[in-house]
Amino acid sequence: MKVLPFDSSSLFIPACERWKREALAISKQEYLGDMLRIHTLLESARNPKTILRYFGLQGDLSQDRAFDLVGDIQMQVFTEMLAITGEEYRIDWSRQDGAFCLWYRHRDHRRDATRDLHFVQTHTKALFDGAEIRNSPLHGFGLFALREWKAGDVLCARLDGQVLSHDEYELLQSRLAPGLGRMRGFFFMEWNALPNDKLLARPFRTTYSYINHSVQPNLAVKDLSLVAVRDIHAEEEFTLDYRLEPLPRGYFETPYSGYLTPVDWDGRNV
């Protein structure tokens, strides 16, 4: 990401804490997804060049190029504020009055749809019958059998998606995340690792996404089919050994993979 010549901290900190408190005290404040409007930067911001001037950027630019730069500014503010505060802030237009505003992600879990069991049950694509998403003792939500499955049964004949390089996936994820609001954790989170640092990515959640990890799994992915590796009883949670996919380079150095231990292709720990 190209760094533009302004600093989010000098523009918004420490005033953003006061703006946030004041906005939370207003019962009918405006939300954009789960982003709370906390401060109006520009009352009238239909012209992107007005926004550029606010951030100290000027020049003889076409309208299209000016809008592109506004997008870069949005990404930089989101990234810098997250790094500085550990919380999500965003700049965007109001849907009510068209003003250009600073928004704060209100972490009230009652407003976070992706943490709601009914929401994920309703808005997740089922890949096969005989399964249900429930609260899991392993991690968050899990996928549970509603009937018995025999060893060798094929639950899903073919996992599909879009083939991307790991770099392409990360770039799309970073550029789209700021605009997804409370749905940020529901998109670009599900994939299968393919050889040569490729991913089979699915932009929408499917029931595959809720199969938790186990070193003694009852399912396996074979030629992109989902297969039972032993008999599975009704009410049992489906599990996979995540480590057996050709995970992208550097995956085991990321914070969210800390509970995994790499294995080689013979199934031995490395």
PyMOL commands that set and color helices and strands:
alter all, ss='L'
color gray80, all
select helices_A, chain A and resi 8-12+15-24+48-54+63-85+109-111+113-115+117-122+166-179+181-186+207-210+242-244+251-253+255-257
alter helices_A, ss='H'
color red, helices_A
select strands_A, chain A and resi 31-32+35-42+89-93+100-105+131-135+141-145+154-156+162-165+190-194+198-202+212-213+219-222+225-228+239-240
alter strands_A, ss='S'
color yellow, strands_A
deselect
rebuild
show_as cartoon
